[in-house]
Amino acid sequence: MLHSLVEFSYTPTMSEDITQIQIDILDHLRKHPRSYVAKKKLCEKFELTTSKADRAIAELENWGYQLLRSPQGDIRYGASPDVLFPHEITFGLTTKILGINLYSFDRVGSTNVIAHKYAEKDEPEGTVIMAERQTAGKGRLGRSWHSPAKRGIYMSLILRPQITPSQAPGLSLIAALSIAKTMREYPGIKATIKWPNDVLHDGRKLAGVLTELAAEIDRVKYVVMGIGINANHDESDFPPDLRDKAASLKIVSHSTIDRIKFTKLLLVFLEEHYQEFLSRGFKRLIKPIRSYSSVLGKSINFRHDGGSVTGKAIDIDDKGLLVVEIDGKTLSLGSGEISLTENYQA
Ligand code: BT5
């Protein structure tokens, strides 16, 4: 975790030492949320001089932490700033693999690109790369992902599943299911999955998934699962060409989302579904995926044999493939591009 903070560009001038002191103090205060802690106690516990403790507390407040003070000057944790600090996401996180190793940046080109670099450097399964903004956020097929600062959640996970490359597209569906499930915990958000990788509300896109592979013919070396979520965007945060087809959790639910809380819950659902996928495949996941689908029963366009074809989406099978009916015949689509003929178009 310390390692992650050093990489975190909100703290470029902080020494490693003082950063760890700040985290220790913060964690201690948060573990006693109802009581004021005397500064003397903090100094004793962490073997600090008063001036070092004062400096650490002042730095925490500089970052935006609200600390409450009793008339005697004792301190209590008040609130955290809206910043995706690694120690905020890992604090109280109940996952066993995902997010245990977590890096967070102020600004990157693309978290997926960083995740590939880190994966090549043997970072472990479950490593998460996050950023407050992306200057070159990637969509699928060379498209881009609009990633304004502090509005969204932009994250990439490094996964090392023992699967064949043909099984990997299913991971996008697992991400979409986990995102939709997390969103449905919030009142007013009717998140649906547009197979294979989008999460929508009333036809407007709230989130997208970009799953990329490093693989040999019969073996996946690693997977980078990129997730982009529109959390606290106002309408004006989207460029004009996206305003009709994109929305944010804030726009839909009329309230600001706690991005840290959302990220933690998402990691918990993702881990649960990922483990299920690794041990039993899609069998038990397919029911919620089908029930969240905004595509089933709809007429869709997709690319096939070099041309554009229209058919009806009738099922998602137990491998995660989309089953489409065209002129009484069925066809299973593995990945690629579909669009609803009467609804959202990416
Ligand atoms: C996706 O692509 O939906 C995958 C998006 C994945 C983004 C994450 S962010 C973290 C990680 N790091 C990255 O660099 N990428 C991943 P696709 O299905 O191709 O959708 C892209 C299309 O959606 C664009 O061509 C726009 O039309 C639209 N779009 C772009 N930004 C959007 C946004 N913020 N919200 C909704 N729609 C958007």
Residues whose N, C-alpha, C, O or C-beta is under 5 A from the ligand:
A	BS01	BT5	S110 T111 N112 A136 G137 K138 G139 R140 R143 S144 W145 H146 Y154 M155 K205 G208 V209 L210 G226 I227 G228 A246 A346
